[in-house]
Amino acid sequence: GDDLRVRQIFNNLLSNAFKYTERGEVEWALSWRQEGNSVWLISSVRDTGIGIHSESLKKIFSDYNQIYVDTIRKTESTGLGLPIAWNLAKLMDGELTVASEYGQGSIFSVRIRQGFIDAEAIGPELAQKLRQFQYSATEKSDKARIVHRDLSHAAALVVDDMESNLEVAAGMLGRYRMRVDCATAGRQAIDRVRTEQIRYDLIFMDHMMPDMDGIESLRCIRAIGTEYARTVPVIALTANVISGNEQRFLENGFQAFLAKPLDMWQLDALLQRFIRDGTQTEPRAPEWDGERAKGKSASWPLLKNAGIPGLDVEAALERFSGDANAYRRVLESWVRHTPGLLEQARAVSSGTLGDYAVVIHGIKGGCLGIGATPAGLKAEKLEEAAINGDFAFIAAHNAECVKTLERLLADLSALLAQGGQEEKPLKEAPDAETLARLKAACAAYDMDGVDAALVELEACRYRNRQELVVWLREQAQAMELARMAAAL
């Protein structure tokens, strides 16, 4: 079976049941029946919620296009997830039906065909863990058994306007020894595919970016017309898994999607699906590597005792298979780039909700990526309000969200400063050659080159001109490239 799709069906049914049940109960029933070498997984979700009008009941699963258009920016009582769940059940030889009385509640019944393994009971030990809601511990032990294949013959491109998200993806993919290049805009990805200087085995594309979103970027890539451009697998990265956007991605030419924050188990499954083992060679050096390619092995002992409110260090480290240095690089990137996003979030008005939705979406993804789930959930509610045009909600809660993030930034900055000084080598002054490359990149408005040079400079401490490096990073965050070039 496809555990991701099965989970998606149940998530859709259960989320609707709870969403529209103000009082009473939600009951989820499960059973199974064997049929040859397969089984029927049979389930029902019953609620005592608002129910569904009889006229809506007749078309709740069939009018997919109409529902999709109507609900892309607002929530309807029928829910975008229901047509998707119906289609997924159908694809698994199954069916999804509903019985409902308006004002009394609904019962959604689904059956799907699954492969039969064996009929052995799970046993008392696992049953007790499940009764105590300890599924995550079982899942963690499964993830610990992931074998990272040597994919040094392969290359991947990650496209995301949030550099902390790029650090997350590159850190996870780097465990497979594959080449990982990063781009901060869809147009950069289009240029890379057009030139074919590197023929990527996979492209990971964030769906919500300013100027050109993931779907438009993919459309431009396919329109290039070469065999490579038409066939290179492109995976959508989305923080809105349950909303139904994934169906839209598949219909627009993506081969698959990954939910953010990225899960190592699902990422591994995708790599196994799209990248075959090949002749092993030395890893190809990535263009956008920063500290990532230097292979530091220090363990950063301060991390486990950080005790920062709202930051789940253990859960975040699990996603990086315990690699504290990879996680630290993500935190450093998040601390560098989040202040600029907060400035944009503070300036929200009723006339800038579209831009605000993109900014707060980036903040949400960054928070979830570093394990700051409470802040991420606050940002998620603000994103939903922006999409629905609810400026009153944003006006009431935006300042609180910004304040939470400012506290988190201060705590993380203090931790990084405390743990980082001993590991960075001390030099007399910034390297002149690196400064010259930075000046040339600024003059050419080459943001990849600017960031690469700054990462090199920030890898060391300096007796003289340390303040210059700090000032250059601040100017780069504000896109003051001309000012940087003139100063250099």
N, C-alpha and C positions, 0 to 999 in steps of 0.2 A: 504493500500500500504506500501511499504518498502521505507521510505524517503531516507535512506542512498543509496540504489541502484538507485533510480530515480535520485538523485543528482549526483551519479557517472556517469550515462549515459550522463547527460547534461554537466558535467565537462569535460568528455572525448571529446565530440563533439565540445564544445566551445573552449577548450584549443588547439585542433588541428586547428580549424578555425583561431584563432588569431595567432598561431605559424607560419602558412604558408601563411599569408596574410600580405605582406609588405605594400601594399597601397590599397585604396578602402574602403570596408566596410564589416562588418559581421552583418547579420540580423538573429534574433532569433524570430520565430513565434510560438505561442501556441494557441490551441483551444481544445474543448472537445465535445464529443457526447455521450449521455446517451443510454444505452442498458440494459433494465431490471434493475437489482439491481447493475449494475456496469456501469462504464463510460470508454470510450476510451479517453486517454490523447494523443493528436496528436501534434506533434512538428516538426519543420524543422529548420535547421541551414544552412544558405546560406552564402558563402564567395566569394570574388573576388581574391582568392589566386592562388597558383601555379597549382592547379588542379592535376589530377591523370591520368597516362597513361592508355590507353584502356586495355592493357594486364594485368596491375596490378588491374584494376577495377574488373575483373572477379573473382579474388581470394582474394580480400581485406578482406572479412569476413571469408573465408573458411579455409585458410592455417594457422590456429592458431598456431600449433606446430612449423611450420617453422618460422613464424614471431616471435614467442616467443624466440626461440633459437637465432635468428639473432639480436634481439633488446634488449636482457637482459643487454648488456653492451654498446649499442650505440643507437642513435635515428635514426629511419627510417622515410621516408616521409609518409608511411602508418600508422604508429603509433601503438604501442602495445595496446592502449586503445580501438581501433575499434573492434577487435574480441571479447573483453570482453563486450563492450557495446552491440554488436549483440547478444551474449549469454544471457545477462541479459534481454534484450527485449524479447527474445524468452521464457525465463523462466516466464515472466509475460504475456504470451499468445500473445505477440506482434511481431513486426518485425522492422528491421532497414534496410533501402535501401539507395542507393546513386546514384546520377547522376552527372557526371563531364566531363568537357572538359579541356584537358591539356593546361595550360597557361591561362585559363579563370576563373577557380573557380569550386566550388563544392556545391552541395545541399545534405545534409544528412537529411532524413526524418524518423521519428520514431513514432510508436504508441504503447502504452502499456495499458493493462487493469488495472483499479483501482477500489477500492470499492467506492460506491456512498454513501455520507452522506446526503447532501441536496443541494439545488440549490440557497440558500440565497446568495445575493451579499455581498461582504466584507464590503461595506459601505464607506461613504466619508472619515471618519476619518482615517481608515487603508489605504485606497487608497492614501490619501495625504502623509502618512508616507512612503509608498512605493515609491511615486514619489520623495521624498526627501532622498531616500536611507537609511531609518531608520529601516530596517528589524532587525538589531541587537538589537534595543531597545525592539522590540516585542519578540525576542528570549530570551532576558534576563528575561523578565517578566515570560515567560514560565518556564525557568530553576528555577526561584525562587520558583516555586510551586512543585518542586520535594519533595516527602515525602520519607525520608530515612528510609526504613524498619529496624526493629530489626532483624539482621541476626547473632546474637551472637551464634547461633548453628552451624554456617558455618565457614569454613577456606579457605583462598586463599594463593597461593604462587606466588610471583612476581619475575621474573628472568630478570635482566638487568645488564650489566656491568657498567652502570653509576649510582652511588649511589644517585645523585640528582634526577634521574628519579624514583628510588625506593622510595624516599621520596614523590614525587608527587603522585605516585600510592597508596602508603600506607596511605597517608593523606586523599585521596578521599575515599578509601575503609573503612578506619577507622570510617567514619561517619555512617556506617551501624553496628557498634559495632562487626564486625566479626574479627576473628583472621587473622592477616596478617603477613606472614613470607616472608623474602626476601632472594634472592640468587644472587650472582654477576657473576655466570658462569653456563653454561648448565650442566656441570658435577655434580655440587652441586644439581641441580634439579633432575637429574637421580638418584643420591644416595638417595634423600629423598623419591622418589617414590618407589625405590627398598626396602627400609627398612620399609616403611609404618608406621613409628612412628606417623605421622599425615597423615590422609587420606583427602587430600584437595578436596573441592568441585569444585574449579576452579584453573587452573594454567595460569598465564599471562606470555608469553614468548617473549622477544625482538627478532626480527628476525636477527639483525646484531650485532653479538658479536665476539670478537677475539677467536681464537682457535677452537671453536665449535659454529656454528650459530644456530638459532632457529630451522630450519628445521632438521638439523642433530641431535640436542638434542631431538626433538620430536620422530624421528625415533628410537633413542636408548631407549627412554621411552617405546614406543609401543613394542619394541623387548624384553623387560623384560618378557613379556608373561603372567603375572598375570591378573586376571579379572580387577583389579583396574587400572593397567598400560595400559590396552587396552582401557578402557572406560572413564578415567578421562578427562573431557573437558579441552582442551588447547586452549587458545586464543592468537593469534599472535598480538604483538605490533609493529606497523610499522609507520615510518615517511614518507613513500613513497606511499601514498594511490593511487594517480592517475597513477602511473607507471604501474599498473597491477599486482604488486606483490601479491595482495590479492587473485587473482585467483590461483596463484601458491600455496599459503598457503592452500587454501581449498582443492586443489588436493593432497596435501601432509599430510592430516590428521588433520589439525586444524579445530576446530568447528566454529570459527568465527575470526574476527580481529577487532582491535581498532586502530584508527589513533592517532598518537602523534602530538601535545600535546593532552593529554586525555581530552575528553569532558564529563562533569558530566552527561549530558542527555543521551548520547550513552552508557556510563558505566552503568547507572541505567537500561537502557533497556536490557543490557546483563545480569545483575544480576537477573532481573525479569525472563529472559528466562531460565537461567541455575540453579538458586538456589531457591528452593521452601521454603515457610515458614514452620517452624517446631517448636518443643517444645522449648520454650525459656529458656535458661540457662544463668548463668553468663558468660561473655566473656572469652574465653580462652586466656591466656596471650601470646602475640607474642614473638618469640625468638629474632627477630631483631627489637627492639622497640626504643632504644635511648630515646630522649626527648618525643617521640610521645605518649608513654603510661602514661606520668606523668600528663597529663590533665591540663596544665597551662591555666589560664583564662585571663591573662593580655592582653590588646588590642593592645599594641605597637603603641601609637599615632603618633610617628614620621613617620610611613610608608606613610600615605596619603599625607604628605607634603614633601616627599623625593625629588621630582623633578629631578630624575636621567635621563639624556638623553638616549633615546633608550630603556627605560623600561616602559612598560604599566602596571602600578600597578593595575589600576582599572580592566582591563581585566583579569589579573592573579588572583586577589582576587575573581572575579566572578566564576572562575573555582573551587575555594575552598569554594564556598558558603559564602564568606565573612570572613572565618576563617583566621585572620591575623597571628595567631601563627603557624598554619600549613604551611602557605606560608613562614613565616620567617624561619622555619626549612629547607625548601627547599632551600632558599637563602643561609643559612649557609652551607648546604651540597655542593651547587654549588660553593661557594667561596673556600671551602676546596679542592675540587677535580679538578677544571678547570685548575689551574696552571700546574699540571702534564701533562694534555692533550696539553696545549699550547707548552710545551717544545717538545713534540713529533711532533707537527705540524710544529714547526720551523725547524726541522731536515729533512723535506721532500726532496726527491731527485727523479730523474726519475726512479730509480730502486726500490723505496719503495712506489709506488702509491697504491698498494693493502692495505698495512698497514695504509697509510695515509687516505684512503677512510673510513676505520673503525673508525679512530680517529676523523676525521672531521664530520662523521655521529653522533658520540657521542656528539661532541660540538654543532652541530645543534639541536639535540634533547633536550639537556640541556638548550640552549638559548630559544627555543620555550616554554619549560616547565615553565620557570620563567617569561615569558612575554617579553623577549628581542628579539622581532620579527626581527628588522633590522639586528642584528648580526646573527640571525638564518638563514635569507635569504642569507646573504653573505656566510655563511658556506655551505648552500645548493648548491650554484653555484660551490663552490670548490669541493664539493662531486661529483657533476655531471661531473666536469672536470676530477676528478681522475678516475671515472668509465669509461669515454671515452678515457682515456690515454692522456689527453691534459695537459701535463706538462707546456707548455708555459703559459697557462692561470693561472695555480697555481703559477708559478714563478712571474707573474705580480701582483697577487692579494692576495696572502697568507699573506704577511707582513701587508697589510692594515687591513685584518680581525683580525690578532693577536693583532694589535695595538688597534683596537676597543674593543676587549675583555679585554685587559689590562686596558683600561680606565674604563670599566664597573666594573671590579674586584676592582679597586681602590675606585670607588664611593660606591660600595656595602660594601666593607670592612669598610669604614669610617662610613657608616650608621649603620652597625651592631655593631660596636664598640661604637658608640654614644648611641644606644638604648639598648645595652645589659648589661652594667655594673651594672645598678641599679637592674636588675631582678635576677642576679646570686648571690647566697649566698656566703659570705666570710668565708673561713676556714683557719686554721693555716697552713696546708700542705696537699698535696694529700693523699688520703686514702691508707694505707699500704696494706690492703686486695685487693683493686682494682689493685694496682700496681703488686701484686703477681699474680693475675689472668692474667694481661696483659703480664707479663713475661712468664707464662706458655703457653699462646696463641701464643706468638712470637716463642717460642721454638718449638711448634708443627705446625708452619706455618698455624695457624687457623685464617684466615682473618676476619671471622665473629666475633670471640672472641676478636680479636684485636680492631676492630671498636667499639664493644659494650663497652669494657673497656674504650676506649678513650672518647666515648660519655659521660660516667659517670664522668670521670675526668674533662671534659670540661664544665660540668654543674655548676661548682663552680669557684670562684676566690680564690687565695691563697696568704697569706702573705709571705710564704716561698716556694721556688721551683716552682713558677709560670712558670719560663722559661723552667723547665723540661717538663711540659705538652705541651708547644708550640713545643719544640724540638722533643718530641715523635710523635706528629702529623706529623711534617715535615718528619721524618724518615719513618713513616708508608706510607705516600704518595709515597715515593721513594722505597717502599718494602724492606727497610733495616731492616728486622725482626731480623736477627742474631745480628746486631749491637745494636738494642734495647734491646734484651735479655741480652747481655753482660753488657750493661750499667745499667740495672735494677738489 
